[in-house]
Amino acid sequence: APVVIGDEAIEIIEGVQLTSAYSASDPEDVAVTLSLTGADASAMALSVEGNLTFVQVPDFEAPADAGADNVYNVTIVASDSIKETSYAVVITVTNATEGRVVDGPVSGASVHIDLNGDGIQDANESVVLTDAEGNYSLPVPATFPASIVSIGGTDTQTGKVLENIALVSEIRSASAPVAITPLTTVLVGIESEADQAAFLISVGLGSSLDDVLSADGWAAAESGDANAKAAQRISQQIATAMQAISNVIEGSADAGISAFDISKIVAAKIVAVAQSTEGIDLASAESMQSIIVASVNEVITDGSVDADILAAVATSMASVNNVIADVSLDPTSD
């Protein structure tokens, strides 16, 4: 009878496609064919090359196996037309922290669970790259809340490489998805939920914290949800500030500073302006100038960046944000 080689027991987190290969040989060197049977064969696919995959990428919260317990049982059958060998395989799907990184959806971003809050992916911190739609899936952390950080990637809507841009969010539970956006980066730097809600109001959003932190806002905006579209506009305006200020700092500072630290500084200055008596308007040159001057001066303390340059950058940022703020434009469109 043929001999089958491959993993008999597999553990994989939800949201990740299985890539497990199987091969078979026959003692008489006869050609061997592979087929798939078993209780969960309909949920799996086996290619002629022996690659076993899920028909649909698994969702822990909506198991597709016969027992609805996230344990998939299949049997690979190897036949040489005379005898056959049955090879049992058990695939266990585990829960994951999953979500999406969005400026537009960001592909190829490095996402890690930041257990010590330093913004650096340490050896004990799980890391993954986002897929073509900006989605990611990571093992669930042991404690909550936990910080999650995205670095770099490419905005799939514009093709722009977001060099060293850090975005941050917060994992609040084992089950809720986690959005990582410029807006969440600002929100997670605010200590209380009351102040977080107040910030959303200050920038004109009626969205709830859950809508911003735990929902796929990009998909909701694409489907026409008005609140999600408004949140996407604000997030893109924050992204304009983060990217411009990052470029100014990186182009002027002698000492290196991480993208994570720059994002934290800019986020804090955005909050400070929002909480000021003047309030915040991300499409005004005045608000942008307050944010960029405070951010740059915290990092570059020798006064080497000309105030006129910062004013010019602030004016450009405001011009871009005026376009983004236009409610007649779909923020998810080309």
N, C-alpha and C positions, 0 to 999 in steps of 0.2 A: 504494500500500500504506500501511497505518497507520504512524504514527511513535510509538515508545515512548520515554518519558522516565523516567529513574531511575538509581540507582547500578548500575554494572556490576561493581565490585569492592568488597567490604565486609569489614572486619575487626572482629571482636567477641569479647570475652572470654567464656569459659564462664560458665554460670549466669545469663546475661542474655538476655532475650527480644529478638529482632530486631524493630525497628520501622522498616521501610523501605517507602516508598510508591512506586508506579509508576502512570503514567497514559499514555494513548494517545489520539491524535487522528487523524482521517482527512482528507486533502486535500479530499475531496468532502463533508465534514461528515456522513458516514454514521456510524451508531452502531457503536461498536467494543466487542468483548468480549475479555476477557483469560482466558487459561488457562495452566496450568503443565505443563511436561514436563521431561525430562532425567533424568540418572542418579540424582539425589537428590530427585526430585519428591515421593516418598512421605514424606520427612522434613520437608517444608515445606508450608505452606498459603498460598494466595493468595485473599484475599477479593474480592468483587465490586467493592469500592472500590479494589482494587489494593494492599492492604497485605500484604506478604510477611512471614510469621512462621515460626518453627519449630513443628512439631507438639508436640515435647517440648523444653523449654529444654536447650540443649546441655551435655554433660558431656565435658570434654577427655579425661578418663581412659577414657571409654566412647563413642568416636565413633560416630555413627549414619549417617555418609555411606558411599557405596558403596565407596570406597577405604580406609575406616577410617583416614584421615590428617587428619581435621578440616578438610578442604576440600570444601565442598558445591557441586555444580555443578547448576544448574537453568536452564531456558529459559522465559522468559515469551513466550507467543504471543499477538499481537494480531491479531484477525480482523475484517474488515468484511463478511464473508460472501462476498466475491469474492476478495480477496487477504489474505494474512497476513504478518506480520513476526515473525521469531524474534529474541529479545533475550537473549543469554547473560548470566548473572549468576553470579559466583563469590563464595561467602561463606567466609571463613577464620576458624575458631574458635581462639583462643589460650588458653594456660593462664592460670589465675587463682589468686589466694589467695582461698579461699572458706570460709565457716563460718557461725556463728550467734551472735547476741547473746542471752543468756538471763539474766533474773531469773526471770520467765516469759519466753517469747519477746518480744523488745523490737522493736517496729516503729518506723520513722521515726527511728532513732538515726543520728547522723552518725559514720561509721566511717572512720578514715584510718590509713594506714601512717606511723608516726611515725619518720622517718629520723634525726632529731637528738635524740629522746628528751625533747622539751620539752612534750609533750602538746598542742601547738598545731598546727593544720592549716596548714602553710605552702604557698606557691604551688607548690612542687615535690613535694608529697606528695599522692598520689591519695586521693580521698575519695568516699564513696557513702552513700546512705541505705539502711537495712535495709528489707526488704519486710514484708508483713503477717505473715509467719511468723518474722521476726527474721533472715532470711538476708541475706548480703551477698556480693559478688564484686568483687575489686579486682585490678589488674595485679600480677603477681608481682614482688617487690622484687629488686634486683640482688644483694644480699648477705644472708647469714643469720648469726645470728638477727636478726630485725627486730621492733621493737615495733609493736603495733597497738592503737589506742585507739578506744573508743566513747563518745560523749557524748550524754546525754539519751535521748529516745524515750519510748514508751508501753508499759508492761507489758500485753501483750494478754490475759493471764489475769485481771487485776484492773481494767484500764482506767485504772490510775494513771499519770499523767504523771511521769516520773522527771526532774524538772527539774535540769539541770546535774550529773547523776550521771555520773562517768567510770569506765569499766571498761577494763581493760588485759589484753592477752595477748601471746603471742610467736609469731612465724612462724619455724618451725624448718627448713622445707624448702620446695621448690617444689611438692611434691605433697600434703603432709598438710593436711587441713582444720584450721581454727583456731577453737576455741571461745573466746568472750569472755564471762566471767561474773564475779561477785564473787569466787568461789574462785580463778579464774585470776589475778585482780588481786592477790591475796595471794601466790600462788605465784611469779609472775614477779619479785617483789621480793626473793625469796630467792636468794642467789647460786649455791649448788651444788645439783646434783641430789640429792645425799645429804641435804642439809638440807630440800629440797623434799619428798622422800619421808618424812623424819622428821616434817614438819609434818602431812602427810596422816595419818600414824599417830597424832599427838598429838590430832587432832580425831576419831579413831575411824573413819577411812576405810581400807578395804582396796584402794581404787582405785589403779591405776598412774598415773604421770604422763601417759602417752599417753592413757589413758581420760579424764583430766580436761582436758588441753590440746588433744587432737587428735581428739576424738570428739564426736558430737552427743549429749551427755548427756541433753538434754531428751527426744529421741526414744527413747533407750534407757530412760529412766525411764518414759515413757508405755507402752512395751512390757512393762514389769514387771520390768526388770533391777534386782535388789536393790541392787547397788553404786551404780548410777546414781541410784537413789532416795535413797540415803544421801548421796551427793555433792550432790544437789539440795537436800536439807535443810540441809546445812552452808552451801551457797552462799547460800540464802535467809536463814539466820541472819546471815551476814556482811553481806548486803544491808541487813538491819535496822539493824546498827551503822553502816554507811556512810551511810545516809539520815538516821538520827537525828542523828549527829554533824555531818553536813553542814548540817542545819537549825540546830543550835545555833551552829555557827561562823558561818554566813552571817547569822544573826540577831543576832550579837553583835560581830563584828569590824568595826572601822572601816575598815581597809585591805582592799581586795579580794584574794581568794585564789581561784585557779582550782579548778574541780571536780577536775581532774587532780591537783593538789597535795594537795587534801584526801584523795582516795582513796589516794594514796601514803602519806600520814601515817597514816591509819587502818590501812592494810594493814601498815605497819611495826609499829604498836603491837599489832596482833593477833598478829603473829609473835613479838614480844618477850614477850607474856604466855604464848604457847604454849611458849616456850623457858625460861620461868622455872621455879623449883623447884616452885611451886604448880601449874603446868600451866594448861590452859585448859578452860573449860566455857562454851560460847557461850550456854547457857541459865541461867547463874548470874549473880546480881546482882553478885557480887564480881568476876568476870572482866569483865563489862560495865563496871563502874565503873572498873576499872584501865585499860581501853581508852579510855573516853570522857574520863577525867581527863587521861591522858597526851596524847591527841590534841588536846583543846581547849587545854590549857596550852602546847602547842608553838606554837599560832597566836596565842592571846590571852594575852599575857604580863603584863597589868596586873592580873590577878586580878579582873576585872570580872564574871566569871560566878560566881554563888554556888555553893558546894560542895553545898548542899542541893538546888539545881536539878539539878546533874549526878547526884547520887545518885538523885533521883526519875526522871530520864530513864533511868538505868541499870536501875532496877527495872522500868520499863515495857518496855525493850528485852528484859530477861530474861523477862518474862511472855509477850511475843510469841514469843520464841524457844522457850519451853517448849511452846507450841502447835505450832510448826513441827517441833519435835523428836519429836513424837508418832508413833511408828512405825505406829500404826493408821490414820494419815491419809496419803492419797496426795498427795505434794507437787506433782503435776501436775494435781490435780483442782480444780474450781471452789471 
